[in-house]
Amino acid sequence: MPLDGVHERSWDSDGFFRIDGFAEAAVGHAMLDGVVDIVRRAAAGDDVSPALVAPEAQAGLAGTAPEDLVSKVFRLHRKPAFRDFLAAHEVAGLLTALLGPDVDCFLSQFIFKNPGAWGQPWHQDSYYFPFEPARPVVGLWLAVTEATLANGCLHVLAGSQREPVHEHIPDRRPGANYGYVEIVDHDMGAARPVLMSPGDLLVFDSHLMHRSSDNESDGIRAAMVFHCCRAGTLDRTYERTGRHSPVIDFVPLLRGGRPALPEHAAG
């Protein structure tokens, strides 16, 4: 799917655009089923690598199933349901228009936001990506369920992709999830919510300031997110922190504009 004029203008001015009905709702449902299986197998003591299950840190969440207490599951883009979404020609067209013909996927995360779960504070994704070159990096946020004001939709600050990466401090809430940080030196008064239906896709720049709100509903708000960059981008996490990131996993996605993901992805 090439970019149309509306998407191009929104990308240039706002740092994001949304495509309604990009995927069938069944695509997201298959992802949810696959991730629930991973979470339950991990809870039973099975090795689910390369997937990485991150629990909710806050206390008091309801539910008895393992997935009721999970925040995110990382490192999924080698697995069939997720790999197949990335290999679709519609995704290739978008990424080629934004990044060129040679693209890697380096991060994937399925986000559970169960009833009562807190949102993630204002941040820029590039804070987590000490890459060379630092840009461009594109995020693909696929709505698996509805994203509403009640269940914790995203809020974005249009135009903030033109900002440098701001100082981020640790999330100040007691019991916040591991790795959550927040921007406190910028006026977010012009932010707006992004309401989405299952299958809608939000495409956004890694410098875009965004957050999610708390889930005050009685249902899950689920999404699948991929992050992509140009092939040849170097990860400098180790040089910056002295350790390798446990969630970054560079995989060839496009070469010459054609899918290049490995066919032997782990199940």
C-alpha positions as CSV (number, residue, x, y, z in Angstrom):
1,M,0.0,0.0,0.0
2,P,1.7,3.2,-1.1
3,L,1.1,6.4,0.8
4,D,-1.6,8.7,-0.5
5,G,-1.5,12.5,-0.3
6,V,-3.4,12.6,3.0
7,H,-1.1,10.2,4.7
8,E,2.0,12.0,3.4
9,R,0.8,15.3,4.7
10,S,-0.1,13.9,8.0
11,W,3.2,12.2,8.3
12,D,5.1,15.4,7.5
13,S,3.1,17.7,9.7
14,D,1.9,15.5,12.6
15,G,4.4,12.6,12.7
16,F,1.7,9.9,12.4
17,F,-1.3,8.7,10.4
18,R,-4.0,6.2,10.9
19,I,-5.4,3.7,8.3
20,D,-8.8,2.5,9.2
21,G,-9.6,-1.2,8.5
22,F,-6.0,-1.9,7.5
23,A,-6.3,-5.6,8.5
24,E,-9.2,-7.9,9.2
25,A,-10.1,-8.2,12.8
26,A,-9.3,-11.9,12.6
27,V,-5.6,-11.0,12.1
28,G,-5.4,-9.5,15.5
29,H,-7.5,-12.2,17.1
30,A,-5.0,-14.8,15.8
31,M,-2.2,-12.8,17.3
32,L,-4.1,-12.6,20.6
33,D,-4.7,-16.4,20.6
34,G,-1.0,-17.0,19.9
35,V,0.2,-14.7,22.7
36,V,-2.2,-16.1,25.2
37,D,-0.8,-19.6,24.4
38,I,2.8,-18.3,24.9
39,V,1.8,-16.7,28.3
40,R,0.2,-19.9,29.5
41,R,3.0,-22.1,28.5
42,A,5.5,-19.7,30.2
43,A,3.4,-19.8,33.4
44,A,3.6,-23.6,33.2
45,G,7.4,-23.5,33.1
46,D,7.9,-24.1,29.3
47,D,10.6,-22.4,27.3
48,V,8.9,-19.9,25.1
49,S,12.0,-18.2,23.7
50,P,12.6,-16.1,21.8
51,A,9.4,-14.6,23.3
52,L,9.8,-12.6,26.5
53,V,6.8,-12.2,28.8
54,A,6.7,-9.1,31.0
55,P,4.3,-9.1,33.9
56,E,2.3,-6.1,35.3
57,A,4.2,-4.7,38.3
58,Q,1.2,-3.0,39.9
59,A,-0.7,-4.7,42.6
60,G,-4.4,-5.5,42.8
61,L,-5.2,-6.5,39.3
62,A,-8.2,-8.9,39.0
63,G,-8.2,-12.2,37.2
64,T,-6.9,-15.7,37.7
65,A,-5.6,-16.7,34.2
66,P,-1.9,-16.1,33.5
67,E,-2.7,-13.5,30.8
68,D,-4.7,-11.4,33.2
69,L,-1.5,-10.3,34.9
70,V,0.7,-9.7,31.9
71,S,1.7,-6.3,30.6
72,K,3.6,-7.1,27.3
73,V,5.1,-10.0,25.3
74,F,8.2,-9.1,23.3
75,R,10.2,-10.7,20.5
76,L,7.4,-12.1,18.4
77,H,8.3,-11.1,14.9
78,R,9.9,-14.4,14.0
79,K,6.7,-16.3,14.8
80,P,4.3,-17.2,12.0
81,A,1.2,-15.1,12.7
82,F,3.3,-12.0,13.3
83,R,5.8,-12.6,10.5
84,D,3.0,-13.1,8.1
85,F,1.5,-9.7,9.0
86,L,4.8,-8.0,8.4
87,A,5.3,-9.9,5.1
88,A,2.0,-8.6,3.6
89,H,2.5,-6.4,0.6
90,E,0.4,-3.6,2.1
91,V,2.9,-3.4,5.0
92,A,5.8,-3.5,2.5
93,G,4.4,-0.6,0.6
94,L,4.1,1.5,3.7
95,L,7.5,0.8,4.9
96,T,9.2,1.2,1.5
97,A,7.6,4.7,1.2
98,L,8.8,5.7,4.6
99,L,12.1,3.9,5.0
100,G,13.2,2.8,1.5
101,P,13.5,-0.7,0.0
102,D,15.8,-2.3,2.6
103,V,14.2,-2.5,6.0
104,D,14.7,-4.5,9.3
105,C,12.2,-5.2,12.0
106,F,14.0,-4.9,15.4
107,L,11.2,-4.9,18.0
108,S,7.8,-6.4,18.4
109,Q,5.5,-6.3,21.4
110,F,2.0,-7.5,22.1
111,I,0.5,-5.1,24.7
112,F,-2.1,-6.4,27.1
113,K,-3.9,-3.7,29.0
114,N,-6.2,-5.6,31.3
115,P,-9.0,-4.0,33.3
116,G,-7.5,-1.7,35.9
117,A,-4.0,-1.6,34.3
118,W,-2.3,1.8,34.3
119,G,-1.3,3.5,31.1
120,Q,2.2,4.3,30.0
121,P,3.4,7.9,30.6
122,W,4.4,10.4,28.0
123,H,7.5,9.2,26.2
124,Q,9.3,9.0,22.8
125,D,10.2,5.6,21.6
126,S,13.6,6.7,20.4
127,Y,14.6,7.1,24.0
128,Y,14.8,3.3,24.1
129,F,16.6,3.0,20.8
130,P,20.3,4.2,20.9
131,F,20.8,3.5,17.2
132,E,23.3,4.7,14.6
133,P,21.9,6.5,12.6
134,A,19.2,7.4,15.2
135,R,16.5,7.9,12.5
136,P,14.3,7.1,10.8
137,V,12.4,4.6,12.9
138,V,8.8,3.8,12.2
139,G,6.3,2.2,14.6
140,L,3.3,0.2,13.4
141,W,0.5,0.0,16.1
142,L,-2.2,-2.5,15.2
143,A,-5.4,-2.3,17.2
144,V,-6.4,-5.9,18.2
145,T,-9.4,-4.6,20.3
146,E,-11.2,-1.3,20.3
147,A,-9.1,1.5,21.8
148,T,-11.3,4.0,23.6
149,L,-11.1,6.7,26.2
150,A,-12.5,4.2,28.8
151,N,-10.0,1.4,28.1
152,G,-6.8,3.3,27.7
153,C,-6.3,4.5,24.1
154,L,-3.2,6.3,22.9
155,H,-2.8,10.0,23.1
156,V,-0.4,11.8,20.8
157,L,1.1,15.2,20.5
158,A,1.0,16.1,16.8
159,G,4.2,17.7,15.5
160,S,6.4,16.6,18.4
161,Q,8.3,14.3,16.0
162,R,10.3,17.5,15.2
163,E,11.5,17.6,18.8
164,P,14.8,16.1,19.9
165,V,14.6,13.2,22.3
166,H,13.8,14.9,25.6
167,E,15.0,14.0,29.1
168,H,13.0,11.0,30.4
169,I,12.8,10.3,34.1
170,P,11.7,7.0,35.8
171,D,7.9,6.6,36.1
172,R,7.1,8.2,39.5
173,R,4.2,5.9,40.3
174,P,4.9,3.3,43.0
175,G,4.5,-0.1,41.3
176,A,5.1,1.2,37.8
177,N,6.1,-1.3,35.2
178,Y,9.8,-2.0,34.7
179,G,11.3,0.3,32.1
180,Y,8.5,2.9,32.2
181,V,9.8,6.5,32.0
182,E,8.2,9.9,31.5
183,I,8.8,13.2,29.9
184,V,8.1,16.1,32.3
185,D,9.7,19.1,30.5
186,H,7.2,19.6,27.8
187,D,3.7,21.1,27.5
188,M,1.3,18.3,26.4
189,G,-1.8,20.5,26.4
190,A,-2.4,20.1,22.7
191,A,-2.5,16.3,22.8
192,R,-5.4,14.4,21.3
193,P,-6.7,10.8,21.7
194,V,-6.5,8.2,19.0
195,L,-9.6,6.1,19.0
196,M,-9.3,2.9,17.0
197,S,-11.3,-0.2,16.0
198,P,-9.9,-3.7,15.6
199,G,-7.8,-3.8,12.5
200,D,-7.0,-0.1,12.4
201,L,-3.3,0.7,12.1
202,L,-1.4,3.7,13.5
203,V,1.9,4.5,11.8
204,F,4.1,6.9,13.7
205,D,7.6,8.4,14.0
206,S,9.8,7.3,16.8
207,H,10.2,10.9,18.1
208,L,6.4,11.4,18.4
209,M,5.5,12.1,22.0
210,H,2.7,9.7,23.1
211,R,1.1,8.1,26.1
212,S,-1.7,5.7,27.0
213,S,-4.3,6.2,29.7
214,D,-5.5,3.8,32.3
215,N,-7.9,1.0,31.5
216,E,-11.0,1.9,33.4
217,S,-13.3,-0.5,31.6
218,D,-14.1,-4.2,32.3
219,G,-12.4,-5.5,29.2
220,I,-9.0,-5.8,27.7
221,R,-7.4,-3.2,25.4
222,A,-4.9,-5.1,23.3
223,A,-2.6,-4.0,20.5
224,M,0.4,-5.4,18.5
225,V,3.3,-3.1,17.9
226,F,6.3,-3.4,15.5
227,H,9.2,-1.1,15.1
228,C,11.3,-0.9,11.9
229,C,14.3,0.9,10.6
230,R,16.6,1.0,7.6
231,A,18.8,-2.0,7.0
232,G,22.3,-1.4,8.2
233,T,21.2,0.5,11.4
234,L,23.5,-0.3,14.3
235,D,22.3,-0.9,17.8
236,R,24.5,1.0,20.3
237,T,22.7,-0.2,23.5
238,Y,25.7,-2.1,24.8
239,E,28.0,0.9,24.3
240,R,25.5,3.1,26.2
241,T,24.5,0.8,29.0
242,G,27.0,-2.0,29.2
243,R,24.4,-4.6,28.4
244,H,22.5,-5.9,25.4
245,S,18.8,-5.1,25.2
246,P,16.7,-8.2,26.1
247,V,13.9,-7.1,23.7
248,I,15.7,-5.9,20.6
249,D,16.0,-8.5,17.8
250,F,17.1,-7.3,14.4
251,V,15.6,-9.4,11.6
252,P,15.6,-8.6,7.8
253,L,12.2,-7.6,6.7
254,L,12.5,-6.1,3.2
255,R,15.3,-6.3,0.7
256,G,14.7,-4.5,-2.6
257,G,11.2,-3.8,-1.4
258,R,10.4,-7.5,-1.2
259,P,9.8,-9.6,1.9
260,A,12.9,-11.1,3.4
261,L,11.8,-12.5,6.8
262,P,13.2,-16.0,7.5
263,E,10.7,-18.7,6.7
264,H,12.0,-20.9,9.5
265,A,10.6,-18.7,12.2
266,A,10.2,-20.3,15.6
267,G,6.7,-21.5,16.4
